[in-house]
Amino acid sequence: MITAGGLHGGDGNQNLALVTVAYHSQQALESLAQDLARQQQCQFVWLLVNNAPLSAPLKQDQLTCRGVEIQIINGQEGEGFGRGCNRAFDHLAAAGFNGWVWLLNPDTQLRRGDECARMIQKLKSCDQRTVLGTAVCGAEGELEASGGWIDPGLQFRRRRVGEQLIKNKAIEAAAVEVDWLSGCSLALKPEAHRPVARFDDDFLLYYEDIDLCLRLKARGAQVLWWPQLLIGHQKGSGSQVPSSRRLKLSTISYLRFIQRYCPKWVQLLRVARLIINALLRMPLQPKRSVCRAFLLANLALNSRNASKNELGKAEAA
C-alpha cells in the first residue's frame, strides 16, 4: 500500500497521487518541488518517472520537498509521456493504490500554495470515472489551450477553451464539458475505468492525452475542464528533447491520430498540405523537411495498416 503520512488509495475520492514524467528535467523538477513543499493542508505522494535514467539520473537529494513522499521510478531511456504515465499507473495499482492521480508536467507551477487542497476538494464531488483538467497559464500570463472539442472536417481541433470561459460567472464554481484535455494538468482515477485507463503506446509524443480522453468519453466518462484552478506552465522548459527526435515522434503521433479519428478525405488533405509546407521549407531546413516529407508520404501512399507498419519502421530507425 502506498502511503504518505497516512494517505492511501483504498477509501474514497480524497486520495491523491501526483505523477510527473521527466526527461532531462532536473531543474524544472526542483522548482516544482519547492511549490509542492508549500502546499497547505493536504498530503500526497509524488511519483517521478524518469525517462532518462542513463543520460540524466534524477538527483533526489536536490528535490527539496519537505513533508512530501517522493518516489522515483526509472523508465526506459527516451520513452514517451504516455508510456511513462502507464508505468506510474501500473506501479500504483501494484502497490494497492486505486485513488485519484493528478498528472503534472515537470515545468508546471503551483504558486498559490492551495492547489492540491482545492483539487482534492473538487474531486470529492466528481464521479469516479471523471477526467478533470485545469486551466493552464503560460509564462506571459496567457491562457493555454488545455482543453477543447473535436469537430468533423479539416479544422477538427479549432474549438478550444479560452478566456471567455474563465470570465463567465455562470460557470464560476462549475466545470465545462469538453472532448479532450491537456496532459499537462489532468486528474483521473485510472482503476475506476473498465478496462482500466491507460495511454496508447502508439502515441509517442503529443496527442496521447487527447486520444485517452476521447476513448474514455466514448465509454461514458465525463471529461471536464475546470477553469477555477489555474496552473502555471513554463512551456518548453520541462523536457529537453532534441529537435530532430521531437519532429519525428510528433509527426508519427499526428499521423496516427488523424488515421484513428479523421475521415479519409481529411487525412489526405492534411497530409498533402504538410508535405507541401515541408517542400517549401526545403531550402532553409533540408534535413528537417526531408524527414517530415518522408513520414507524411508514407501515409499518403499506403493503406491504413501498411502506413502504420512503415511508421513503425521509421520510429525504430
Number of C-alpha atoms within 10 A of each C-alpha: 14 21 17 17 13 8 19 22 22 14 11 14 20 21 24 30 28 18 24 25 28 30 26 22 22 21 17 19 26 20 18 22 22 17 20 24 15 17 20 14 10 18 23 26 22 24 23 24 26 26 27 19 18 13 11 15 15 25 11 15 8 12 18 18 21 12 16 18 16 19 13 16 18 19 23 15 14 19 18 22 25 24 23 25 22 18 18 25 25 15 15 21 17 12 13 15 24 25 23 25 26 24 22 21 26 30 23 25 26 21 16 13 16 17 21 22 17 15 18 19 13 18 22 13 9 14 13 20 22 21 27 28 28 24 26 23 20 16 11 9 10 12 19 19 17 22 27 22 17 18 13 11 12 14 11 14 14 11 14 16 21 17 13 8 17 18 12 10 10 9 14 13 11 14 18 18 16 22 23 29 30 24 25 23 22 22 25 22 25 24 21 16 17 10 10 11 19 19 20 16 16 16 24 24 22 21 22 25 20 20 20 20 26 20 16 23 18 11 13 11 17 21 24 25 27 23 25 17 19 19 21 21 25 16 16 10 16 21 19 12 14 8 10 12 13 15 16 19 19 17 22 25 20 18 22 20 19 18 19 12 15 18 13 13 11 18 20 18 13 18 22 17 11 17 21 13 14 21 15 13 14 15 10 9 12 13 11 16 21 16 16 21 20 14 21 25 15 20 24 17 11 13 11 15 11 13 21 19 14 14 24 13 10 16 14 6 6
